[in-house]
């Protein structure tokens, strides 16, 4: 009997989740209306650093529709003026003593309508005494710098942490013997994930039962539930977090934000549901930013161009509260993957974090915990070294790559790379680009006075956290989970601890069930995001859903298949060892006609079981990966620069990705397109910056520029497949590769174009103003 | 203030403050939540609707400004169970990920094909350049609109499909 197996691994089936979105029937946070629901608006600090002298809420309280005005003092009475951060620091929920960044939460109004809440918010009067603002790590270190965290016991300066990785002595010795040392100092500026849907919640605390149901734009609902239990003291079984459809996350929706805590407290005190949805400015000025790393890298090479050692120091600008979302043990995230794709015998990495009067919350903006900064630094440094050494940048990379036969490879900072074939991805990228001819073309164009160049980046990512013994968030091991129930009619429900924000989980994870258990993807419903129904998981970020929860899905499917074998043996009256599995059915060896489909078996699981067997066909698996996965690839970019205006035009963008086995290639390519576009935005457009008073510049979409269809280049994709040896399906995860790998490729192309004029660095975002100024400084343009 | 307008072919009305934005009227008063709010500054296009067939950003119009006029939102694109060619194009070409920008993108695409049934890639990119997508990188959105254009042109050659195509806009 033939079984239709639509949707196995490797098939680009259309997405199961599309239907509701195409009809405008997605259920995003702001679409929910609960009976009796109130609306909350937050008053934020206009100053970067100021002492609160007085708070007058009398006028606001008297305004139409106002139910309550919540201040820091009120929160303090309930011991909720401060909350713990994901990095073990504390963060003000509503300010009581000082404001420490522009946009910090100071008070909130709860009213019958959104308009009334905002009207009353504007009627709250706060008197401030303005203090000098600290706006950079250098400023934070300076003698006499204002103390940002004066409320913290024992905090005498603005230093948060010092962190090291690698072997200092061995690295020093290697540098002493180096033929040449190439240095790059570069700033990876503050940018923002800026998902199109902002953050928000609806808190609904039931006064009769005490149950708190919180609808929330969260990428990690279970972890948030546990954090909420710890912050509020509510018993965890009385907290239900529901993450509905999410309009993009990119890391922005991992942390706990003060608005969630205030709305929950307000609902508890008032006894009605409270909705809070931030506007775009609030999102950009107060929620999880990304990067803001000042990095200096030194690469030591011998006379043959072999890399000998890498030394890196970085200063991290963490803002007013150390609330980075990253594994507890790693203060600068996974930055120590900074040796990248290269066989560098020794490395030493040092990092210092600083408080400043800027928004807190360094999140992984579509990168696996600071891998983007690491990848950017090494790929920029390698290109600069190639230029300085007079070696072709592709050749220099090729001769220093970790070789395929060296895997599993232990890096100088202790990472164990699972698998890779870097030359293969590089070869494919160069071939697609027509590199040799293009290089000649570049030379010919330069002779005619054109400014043009080629940039390459050969990134290696580290994704799919845990292993839980090494990777945890606030002690919670970074496993993930899948629960699979097969109904009597052979249809299935898969629930997971992850949470899609557009990545297509409802399709991809159904396909894993199809592959492993033979149930067509169309028959597998995938649910995520409700902590009362889904198994506990750490959520979706750091490209971990396929590496971790995808593995859990495969494992639980295999568990069910083993039970199905026993049932099939009963139905077919054949010994288990005489049965063969073929996608979707068991049959008796040598008699393919004697078969039972998974649907037959599912029905039997409820109707006709072997004596003594538990009924049902369902299970759950918690998967704690043995290692991270290491996707990689080579990206190559061709740019043309207008000498007169400094405008950079991306002429070509070739991206070869190796993310191991691809479950749904269409969805994988969609992820790569999106990441290449965000990388393009970061390289050329996106910037959150501050003036010397700490005023945020980049607080709306007219200042914080996102790429539109008009600027965004067309991408030429390529693929190699090097399976992960430890993942049950060989998959590695891909959501972030393109954001990690592409910024350096774009910038390297610009630097290659400008290198004939002795220009070796321009920090992102590379706007025409910076390029024009650089060319002008070299007398190339007027 | 009393306001009335035709939304997706149905006369709708309400009593609103003059300052109420069209997007809030659609979402809150009429509970048509397919129109989204992304930026409040006319930059992102998540709130795009068609006003008498032309794309406008409903976060920058007052509800009372559209008194007596016709609005098409994403909820008006499908004909019952049948997706419009634009919706089908987005599905077939993987033109959406999180879905938040999708209503605005599809409405702009629909309006574009009304006046230009066979747009070039540059014409499509220019038409959607007032709408931001943070997920897809636009290549598949371009393909989706091309897919819809092709289907609409093919449909227009058979009399039976003309009605369906016109009704679907």
Interface residues (C-beta under 8 A of the other chain):
Chain A: X14 X15 X17 X18 X19 X20 X21 X22 X23 X24 X25 X26 X28 X30 X31 X33 X114 X115 X194 X195 X196 X197 X198 X245 X246 X247 X248 X250 X279 X280 X281 X501 X502 X503 X504 X666 X667 X669 X670 X673 X674 X675 X676 X677 X678 X700 X701 X702 X706 X708 X709 X710 X712 X714 X715
Chain B: X17 X19 X20 X24 X27 X28 X31 X32 X33 X34 X35 X36 X37 X38 X39 X40 X41 X43 X44 X46 X73 X74 X75 X77 X78 X83 X87 X90 X91 X92 X94 X96 X97 X98 X99 X100 X101 X102 X103 X106 X124 X125 X126 X128 X129 X130 X131 X132 X133 X134 X135 X136 X137 X138 X139 X140 X141 X142
